[in-house]
Amino acid sequence: MHDETTMNGTLYLVPNALGEADAAALDAVLPASVRAIAAQLGYYVGENAKSTRAFLKKVGTTRPLQEIEIRELNVKTPAAAIDALLAPILAGIDGGLVSEAGCPAVADPGALLVRRAHERGVRVVPLVGPSSILLALMASGLNGQSFAFHGYLPVDAAERAQRLRELEQQSRRARQTQIFIETPYRNRAMLDTLTATCAPSTLISIAVDLTLPTEQIVTRSAADWPRQQLELHKRPAIFLLLAS
């Protein structure tokens, strides 16, 4: 009786840049060893085939780009399709999972593929690269011993305010940093709700354009934020809060 895991390929989790990046900028955030692995894989799963090809073109592949098979996994992909995406790896081909930005499977639909890989005995190898969540936490000065990431908060203004009150209470009770994100064109509305909802002493940190030349990271109390001149419109941002 053979061991099925010896017949499988490996699923590599390949990080991407956090924003628009040319090949040189990609070199600055991905180690050479990661780029070397990414360059030799013949099968990829990404959120969008076109942007995945653009990423691979910047990485520089060891085979012609048109010979690399790329399949899509995004929020519209039904759970029933996950096995088909894993099939080439189960057949012995090494494959890569790449996100649109940052680390795959973190705030990313690729987590479904990774879970199924574990269920089928496939070796999963995470590769080193930029994580906007961890970079923002590192640079915030907030509690890095205890933190929670909540993804997107409600779009409705009243529901968003209520959720922020809950997160602030949770932060105060557990001394825990709360981390969340917003669609870039709603960043200002998020900040306005934060300053109107949180206690004056609650610390709020915002990190925008991480790893890019325009990167800015600012941590201030809720009372001080209205005096800050930080342009947020349509800039990728991470929000963090810590209540005292």
Stockholm file with secondary structure:
# STOCKHOLM 1.0

chainA/1-244         MHDETTMNGTLYLVPNALGEADAAALDAVLPASVRAIAAQLGYYVGENAKSTRAFLKKVGTTRPLQEIEIRELNVKTPAAAIDALLAPILAGIDGGLVSEAGCPAVADPGALLVRRAHERGVRVVPLVGPSSILLALMASGLNGQSFAFHGYLPVDAAERAQRLRELEQQSRRARQTQIFIETPYRNRAMLDTLTATCAPSTLISIAVDLTLPTEQIVTRSAADWPRQQLELHKRPAIFLLLAS
#=GR chainA/1-244 SS CCCGGGTCCEEEEECCCSSSCCHHHHHHHSCHHHHHHHHHCSEEEESCHHHHHHHHHHHCCSSCGGGSEEEECSTTSCGGGHHHHHHHHHTTCCEEEECSSSSTTSSSTTHHHHHHHHHTTCEEEECCCCCHHHHHHHHHCSCSSSEEEEEECCSSHHHHHHHHHHHHHHHHHHTCEEEEECCGGGHHHHHHHHHHHSCTTCEEEEEESTTSTTCEEEEEETTTGGGCCCCCTTCCEEEEEECC
#=GC SS_cons         CCCGGGTCCEEEEECCCSSSCCHHHHHHHSCHHHHHHHHHCSEEEESCHHHHHHHHHHHCCSSCGGGSEEEECSTTSCGGGHHHHHHHHHTTCCEEEECSSSSTTSSSTTHHHHHHHHHTTCEEEECCCCCHHHHHHHHHCSCSSSEEEEEECCSSHHHHHHHHHHHHHHHHHHTCEEEEECCGGGHHHHHHHHHHHSCTTCEEEEEESTTSTTCEEEEEETTTGGGCCCCCTTCCEEEEEECC
//
